[in-house]
Each structure stands twice: as C-alpha cells, then as structure tokens.
Amino acid sequence: MKLDGNTEATMTSQMRALRQMSKLANLKDPEDVKKVLATHDTWNKLTRRRYAQIYNSLLHYAKITWVKPKTILEERLPFIPTELEIDQLIASCGKRTATLLQTLKETAIRISEAVKLKWIDLSTEQRTLNITPTKGSRPRILKIPEKLVTMLNQMPKDRLTIFQPDIDNLRGVYTQQRRLAAQKMQNPRLQKITFHTYRHWKATMEYHKTKDIIHVQTMLGHRNIKNTMLYINLEQALFTEESDEYYCKIVKTADEAAKLIEIGFQYTLTTPDQLMLFRKRK
C-alpha cells in the first residue's frame, strides 16, 4: 500500500479492519471470511462492503482468488444535526477535544486533515488555516473566526502539530465524551455525530447561506463537483419551507456592503446612482 502511494491514515484504517476481521474469521480461509461478512449482525451494509474490499486487496497481494460477496447499498443522506446539538456537544467535551471539534465545525475539513495541521499553518493575524489535503482533495486556505483563533492559540504548543496525530486515540476520547454528553442531555441523536458529520453540516449550511455550489466545492477541496452536489439535496431537504419575505438594505460603500454580507445578506443589484441593494430572508 505504501508503494502504491496510500497515506498513513489509510493504511492504519485498513490494518485495523483486518485485525477486527481476524478476531472473527480465519483470514486464510476466504469462505470463513465470507460467512462472517454475511452473518455478523453488528456491521451495516456499508461496513460489510468496505471490509470485503479491504480483504479483497489482501487476497490480491497473497495471490488467492475468491468470489467477492455482493452488497447492495441503500442510498441515504448523511445525518445532519442542529447547530444547537453541535454546540452543546462541543461545550460538553474537554478543552482539547472541544477545540478540535470547533475546528471541524468552522472549516469542514476531514479529521485526517485536522491532525496534519501544524502551528505554522495557523495565521493569527490573517485568521486563516492552511490545509494540507488528504484523500486526493485540493490544498486550500480557509478563513476562520476570531473565536476559533483564540481557542487554537490556547492549545499547548508541545509538538509541531496543533492536535494529537493519532486519530484512533482522538476518536476513542471523543466517543467516550460524546456518550456521556448524550446521557446527560438525554439526547441519543448526539451519538450519531461523528467527526465527518461536522463536514456534512458545515457544507450544507454554507450552501444554504450562499447558494454557491462552486464556493462549497472550493471549501471542501473537492476535485469533482459531483461529490459536492450532495449538499444541494441536503439543503433542499432541510430547508424546504422558506419565507418569501425579505429584509432589504441599501448601502453606498464597499465597507457597508461587506458588513451586510457577513451577517447573511445577499447582493441583489446596483442602481444607476451607485446604490447597492441587499436582501435576506426573514
């Protein structure tokens, strides 16, 4: 895998899957593995398909043939929590985990990109993060709010990276804190919020705010816009009923226009006497 250019995170993830399968089946016996893939009741269809693909790669390396089981997936949209649920979960976590989650919420970066963030990637003055891409994405520089800058600067600077680079350890700590938060708030929906959920949430909200799918594609680092089109469907599903009434504002200067855009107003037109019209749904 390393010779084929796979990342450390990908290799670690696939080795973890093989170790999990090895506890339940003899990896040298494809029929035994196939039986476990078909009957293990705690794996959903997506997990079964992923494990079959990983095991198929192992057999290819070992030059063993088998008939890979077919898995027909039911297409489902990702779970999108409310912002209140996200904020409650972040507030209930420890300082380091909360900072990581706030970073995921504000930037929509992958967890594999978050753990690569170095202190030199953070510009306090410009309020930006320089994202090193993973999974074939594009590099990008993202603007972040002052609140997140402050949280990041309060993190201990005892390593080159801002966050601990061990994703498994981060996930273990987060899973425990999430479970306690769900119990305390009596909200089982919190248990469905994974690291990747923050990416889905931010992309959906950003498209809702801008209606600009190219902007969302750039933010996510997608090379193929087909991967970004999902968020049009998600946004439409979550915001089906919108008011046809608007707040309207008229400004003269670029500074005034920028302030309106920051609070969600959309530019409409410029009049012949150079007045700029903006609107925002009520």
N, C-alpha and C positions, 0 to 999 in steps of 0.2 A: 504493500500500500504506500509506503514511504517513497519507493522508487517511482510509483505512478503519480506522485505529487499530492497525495492526500495530506490534510492537515493533521496536527497532533490531536486536535479535538475529535476529528472524525475517527481516527484510529482508536482513541481511547473509548469512544462511544461503541464502536463495533466490537472491541475486545470485551467490553462489559456485557454486551448482548450475548456473545459466545459463552462467556462464563456462566451467565444466567441459564442458557440452554443446557450447558454441560451438567448442571445440577439436576436436570430433569430427564436427560436423554444421553445415550451414548453417541457422541459426535462422529464416531467411526462407522455408525450404522444409520444411513440415510432413512431407512424405513422407520426406525425408532424415533428419529427426529420428526419425521412426517407425522407420526402418530401423536406426538406431544403437541405439535403445531395445530393439529386438528381438534384436540380434546382439552387442552389446558384452558380452564374457564375464566382465568383472571386476565387473559390477553384479549384485547379487542381486535377487530379485523385489520386495522392499520398496523398494530404491533406484530400480528402474525405475518403480514406481508413483508414488513421490514426485516423480521428475523429470518424469514425464508430467503430474502435477497442476500443477507449477510452470510447465511450458511451456504448459499449457492456460491458465493465468492470463495469461501474456504474450500469447498469441494473442487472448484475450478483449479485452485492452487495445488490441491492434492491429486488432481487428475482423476477424480472419481465422478462418475456420471450418476444422475438421478432424474426423476421427473418432478420438477418443482410444483408444489401444490398451487392451484389457482385460488385467488382470493378476490372476490367481487366486493369492492368498497361502496358503501352508501355515501353519496356526496352530502356533506353537511357543512354549513357555515361555521366559522370559529365562534366560540363563546366570547361575547363582549359584555363585560361588567359595566356598572355605572361608575362614574368618576368618584362618587361618594364611597363606593365599596373599595375602589383602588386606594383612595386617600386614607380610609380607615385602616386598611391592611398595612399600608406603609407606616402609618403612625404607630401601629401596634408592634412593629419589629424593632430590633436593636438598631443602634446608630449606624453601624456599618452596612447592615442589610438594607435599612431604610434608604441610605444614600445610593446604594446600587439600584434599588427599585425605582427611586425618583429619577435616576439617570435613564433607566429603561423607559419610564413613562414619558419623559420630556423629549427623548431623542428617537425612540422606536428602533434602536439598534439591537442586534442579536446579543444574547448572553456571551457568545463566543467572541464578539467584537468588544463587548464591555470589558472582559478580562484582559484584553490586549491593550487597553488604554494605559498610556504612560503619562507621567506628570508633564513631560514636555509636550504632550498632545493637548493640554489644557491651557488656554489663553484667558487669564483672569481679566485682563484689560479689555480684550475684544469680546469676551463672553462666548467663546467657541470651543468646540471639541473637534479634533482632527481624527476621523475614524479610519482605522486600518481595516479593510474589508475581509470578510470570510465567505465561504460558500459561493465564490465566483461573483460577488457583488462588486460595485464600483466604490472607490475611495470617495470620501466626501467630508466637508467641514460643516458642522451644524451649529447654529446659534442656540444658546441655552439661556434660561432666565437667571437673574441675579440670585434667586433663592438656591438654585442648584449649584451655582459657582461657590456660594458660601458653604454649602454642605460638603462639597468636594474638598475645599481648602481646609476643612476641619478634620479630614481624614488623616490618620498617621502617615507620615512620609518615610516609612521604614523600608521601602522597596522601590524599584523602578516603576512598577505598575501601580495604578491607583487602587485596584481591587486585587484580592487574592486570585491567582491564576488557576486554582484548582476548582473547576466547575462542579465536580461531584461534591466537594465539600460545601461549596456555596449552596448547591441545591439541597443538600441534607439539612443545613441550618435553616434555610428558607422554608422547607417543608414542615419542619417542627414548629417554627414560629407561626406559620400560616394555620396549622391545625389548632394551635392554642387560640389564635385570633377568631377563627370560625366558631370555636366552642364558646368563647367569652361573649361574642356578639350574637350567638345563636343564628348564624347565617351560613349555611352549608355551601352557598354559592362561592364563598371566598376560597374554598378548597379547589375550585376549578381554575383559579387564576395562576397560571404557570408563568415562567419567565417570558415565554413567547407571547402570552396574552397581552402584555403591555405594548408590544409591537403592533398587534392587530388593533388594539384600542386606539393608539395614537394615530395610526394610518387612517382609520375610519373617521375619527374626529377631525383630522386635518383635511380630509376630503370634504367633509360636511361643511367645514368653515370656508374653504376656498373654492370648492367645485373644480379644482385644477388637478387632473389626474397626472399630468406631467410633473407638477410640483411634488406630489406624493411619491411618484416613481423615483425622483431625484433624492428625496429624503430617505427612502428605504434603500437606495443603492441598487435597485433592480435593473438588470440589463435588458430584460424583455418586459415590455409593458403589459403583456398578457398576465403576468404574475400580479400586476398591480390592479387589474380590472376587478378583482375580487372585492375591492373596497367600495366600488360603486354599488354593487349589490348589497353589501353590508350596510352602507349608509342609507340606501333606499328602504331596507327592511327596518332599520331602527328609527328612521325619521320620516315615516310615511305621511304624517299629518303636520303640515307646516302652515303657519298663518300666511295669508295673503296681504296682511297689513305690515307696513314698514315704518321705521323711524327714518327720517330724512335729515341730512345735514348739508349745508353749503359752506365751503371754505375757499380762501383765496390763496393761501401759501402751501408750499410743499410740507412744511413742518406741521401745519394743521392737518393736512391730509394724512401724514404718517401716523399721527396720534389716533385718528379715526380708524385707520387700518389695524392698528394694534389692538383695538377693542372690538374688532369684528365687523366693521363697516366695509361695504364693497363699493368700489368706484363705479359710477354709472356713466357720466359724461361731463364734458367741459362746455360751458355756454360760450356764445360769441364774445361776451365781455370777460372771458377767462375765469369764470367762477366754476369750481369743481363740485359736482353733486355726488353724494354718497348715500347709501341706504343700508339698513339692516333689519331683518325680520323681527317683528315684535315677539 
